[in-house]
Amino acid sequence: MCLALPARVVALLPDQQALVELGGVRKPVDIALVPEARVGDHVVVHVGHAIGLIDPEEAARTLALFAELDALGQDTAGDRP
């Protein structure tokens, strides 16, 4: 399974890189596939590469769904052997 997460661009770096933030964690990612990305934009990140731009509202909805899934997983973790 592949997973891509929305993250907010907080700084543009040299060499087609950007610093993104997700959940308080900041990480450099490659933005060669989305050279139009600017500070404040939300990008979809997969294995260290921004693979597309995403609307801020859609990014918030996606992150909320991931938080719900995490909460459900936490609730059922005690049920596993």
Secondary structure by P-SEA (a helix, b strand, c coil): cbbbbbbbbcccccccbbbbbcccbbbbbbccccccccccbbbbbccccccccccaaaaaaaaaaaaaaaaaaaaaccccc
